[in-house]
Amino acid sequence: MTQEDRNRADARFSKAARAANDAQSGKTERDAALKAVTDNMAKLRALRLAREAAESPRPASASKKARAKPKTSGEKSPALADWLASQQNGGRRT
């Protein structure tokens, strides 16, 4: 093997080593960012839970309003044919 071949092999090896090192440093940065985000979420959750524990309990929400009852007056609704005719006269196509 000549000196030139050795130099070429060393260059390839060092290039591959740098690429592996860059990939490792990228993974390390990503792991550090993930840890920072996770720690921040845990801190915020703890603060929220402490704040909720310190607050007085909220009163129970009022019961839901009863639904409006349909009209029970003696007035009848129009017949279907009359209603359809009024819809067509009003410009609606059914």
Sine and cosine of phi, psi and omega as CSV:
sin_phi,cos_phi,sin_psi,cos_psi,sin_omega,cos_omega
0.00,0.00,0.73,-0.68,-0.04,-1.00
-1.00,0.06,0.19,-0.98,0.01,-1.00
-0.90,0.44,-0.59,0.81,-0.01,-1.00
-0.91,0.43,-0.66,0.75,0.04,-1.00
-0.89,0.45,-0.66,0.75,0.02,-1.00
-0.90,0.44,-0.69,0.73,0.01,-1.00
-0.88,0.47,-0.68,0.74,0.02,-1.00
-0.89,0.45,-0.69,0.73,0.01,-1.00
-0.90,0.43,-0.67,0.74,0.03,-1.00
-0.89,0.46,-0.63,0.77,0.02,-1.00
-0.90,0.44,-0.69,0.73,0.03,-1.00
-0.90,0.44,-0.70,0.72,-0.01,-1.00
-0.88,0.47,-0.71,0.70,-0.03,-1.00
-0.93,0.37,-0.55,0.84,0.05,-1.00
-0.91,0.41,-0.69,0.72,0.02,-1.00
-0.91,0.41,-0.62,0.78,0.01,-1.00
-0.91,0.41,-0.65,0.76,0.04,-1.00
-0.90,0.44,-0.67,0.74,0.01,-1.00
-0.89,0.46,-0.67,0.74,0.02,-1.00
-0.91,0.41,-0.64,0.77,0.01,-1.00
-0.92,0.40,-0.64,0.77,0.04,-1.00
-0.90,0.44,-0.66,0.75,0.02,-1.00
-0.90,0.44,-0.65,0.76,0.01,-1.00
-0.91,0.41,-0.66,0.75,-0.01,-1.00
-0.93,0.36,-0.56,0.83,0.07,-1.00
-0.90,0.44,-0.65,0.76,0.04,-1.00
-0.91,0.40,-0.64,0.77,0.00,-1.00
-0.90,0.44,-0.68,0.73,0.03,-1.00
-0.89,0.46,-0.67,0.74,-0.01,-1.00
-0.91,0.42,-0.67,0.75,0.03,-1.00
-0.90,0.44,-0.64,0.77,0.01,-1.00
-0.91,0.41,-0.65,0.76,0.02,-1.00
-0.91,0.41,-0.66,0.75,0.03,-1.00
-0.89,0.46,-0.67,0.74,0.01,-1.00
-0.90,0.43,-0.65,0.76,0.01,-1.00
-0.89,0.45,-0.69,0.73,0.00,-1.00
-0.91,0.42,-0.69,0.72,0.00,-1.00
-0.89,0.45,-0.68,0.73,0.03,-1.00
-0.90,0.44,-0.66,0.75,0.01,-1.00
-0.90,0.44,-0.67,0.75,0.02,-1.00
-0.89,0.46,-0.66,0.75,0.01,-1.00
-0.90,0.43,-0.66,0.75,0.01,-1.00
-0.90,0.44,-0.70,0.71,0.00,-1.00
-0.91,0.42,-0.63,0.78,0.03,-1.00
-0.89,0.45,-0.68,0.73,0.01,-1.00
-0.90,0.45,-0.66,0.75,0.03,-1.00
-0.89,0.45,-0.67,0.74,0.00,-1.00
-0.90,0.44,-0.70,0.71,-0.01,-1.00
-0.91,0.42,-0.62,0.79,0.04,-1.00
-0.91,0.41,-0.66,0.75,0.02,-1.00
-0.90,0.43,-0.68,0.73,0.00,-1.00
-0.92,0.40,-0.57,0.82,0.02,-1.00
-0.94,0.35,-0.54,0.84,-0.03,-1.00
-0.97,0.23,-0.46,0.89,-0.01,-1.00
-0.95,0.32,0.46,-0.89,0.09,-1.00
-0.95,0.30,0.50,-0.87,-0.04,-1.00
-0.89,0.45,0.62,-0.79,-0.01,-1.00
-0.97,0.26,0.57,-0.82,0.04,-1.00
-0.92,0.39,0.49,-0.87,0.01,-1.00
-0.89,0.46,0.63,-0.77,-0.02,-1.00
-0.92,0.40,0.55,-0.83,-0.03,-1.00
-0.88,0.47,0.52,-0.86,0.00,-1.00
-0.90,0.43,0.44,-0.90,-0.06,-1.00
-0.92,0.39,0.53,-0.85,0.02,-1.00
-0.92,0.39,0.57,-0.82,0.04,-1.00
-0.94,0.35,0.55,-0.84,0.01,-1.00
-0.93,0.37,0.52,-0.86,0.03,-1.00
-0.92,0.40,0.73,-0.68,-0.02,-1.00
-0.99,0.14,0.58,-0.81,0.03,-1.00
-0.91,0.42,0.44,-0.90,-0.01,-1.00
-0.89,0.46,0.71,-0.71,0.03,-1.00
-0.91,-0.41,0.31,0.95,-0.01,-1.00
-0.94,0.33,0.19,-0.98,-0.06,-1.00
-0.95,0.30,-0.08,1.00,-0.04,-1.00
-0.96,0.28,0.81,-0.59,0.01,-1.00
-1.00,-0.03,0.48,-0.88,0.08,-1.00
-0.98,0.21,0.39,-0.92,-0.05,-1.00
-0.92,0.40,0.42,-0.91,0.04,-1.00
-0.90,0.43,0.39,-0.92,-0.06,-1.00
-0.87,0.50,-0.68,0.73,-0.01,-1.00
-0.88,0.47,-0.66,0.75,0.02,-1.00
-0.91,0.41,-0.65,0.76,0.00,-1.00
-0.91,0.42,-0.70,0.71,0.03,-1.00
-0.88,0.47,-0.64,0.77,0.02,-1.00
-0.90,0.44,-0.66,0.75,0.00,-1.00
-0.93,0.38,-0.55,0.84,0.05,-1.00
-0.91,0.41,-0.68,0.73,0.01,-1.00
-0.92,0.39,-0.65,0.76,0.02,-1.00
-0.92,0.40,-0.47,0.88,-0.01,-1.00
-0.99,0.15,-0.01,1.00,0.05,-1.00
0.99,-0.15,0.09,1.00,0.01,-1.00
-1.00,-0.06,0.64,-0.77,0.06,-1.00
-0.97,-0.24,0.82,-0.57,0.02,-1.00
-0.84,-0.54,0.00,0.00,0.00,0.00
